[in-house]
């Protein structure tokens, strides 16, 4: 049991050392991640559409 207690104590001490983001930083980073993910999705969709169109034109399907 002491090994588990030691692990929990050590984990708690390490969590206290973490530099947690402020709520504003967390919100801004979340918005950034969503914006970049959306941009990548549009980029992929754009080229997927082009390649699908070219593929049907070339193969005649």
C-alpha positions in Angstrom: 0.0 0.0 0.0 2.9 2.4 0.7 4.0 2.1 -3.0 0.6 3.3 -4.1 0.6 6.2 -1.6 4.1 7.2 -2.7 3.0 7.1 -6.3 0.0 9.3 -5.6 2.1 11.7 -3.6 4.7 11.9 -6.3 2.1 12.4 -9.0 0.4 15.2 -7.0 3.7 17.0 -6.5 4.4 16.8 -10.2 1.0 18.1 -11.1 1.6 21.1 -8.9 4.7 22.0 -10.9 2.7 22.2 -14.1 2.3 25.7 -15.6 -1.5 25.5 -16.3 -2.9 27.8 -18.9 -5.3 30.6 -17.9 -8.9 30.2 -19.0 -8.3 32.9 -21.7 -5.2 31.0 -23.0 -7.1 27.7 -23.0 -10.0 29.4 -25.0 -7.6 31.0 -27.5 -5.7 27.8 -28.1 -9.0 25.9 -28.5 -10.1 28.4 -31.1 -6.8 28.1 -32.8 -6.9 24.3 -33.0 -10.5 24.4 -34.3 -9.5 27.0 -37.0 -6.5 25.1 -38.1 -8.5 21.8 -38.2 -11.2 23.4 -40.3 -8.6 24.9 -42.7 -7.0 21.4 -43.1 -10.4 19.8 -43.6 -11.2 22.4 -46.4 -7.8 21.8 -48.0 -8.3 18.1 -48.0 -11.9 18.3 -49.3 -10.8 20.7 -52.0 -8.2 18.4 -53.4 -10.4 15.3 -52.9 -13.1 16.9 -55.0 -10.6 17.8 -57.7 -9.0 14.3 -57.8 -12.4 12.6 -57.7 -13.6 14.7 -60.7 -10.4 14.1 -62.6 -10.6 10.4 -61.9 -14.2 10.1 -63.2 -13.2 12.1 -66.3 -10.1 10.0 -67.0 -11.8 6.6 -66.4 -15.1 7.6 -67.9 -17.0 6.3 -64.9 
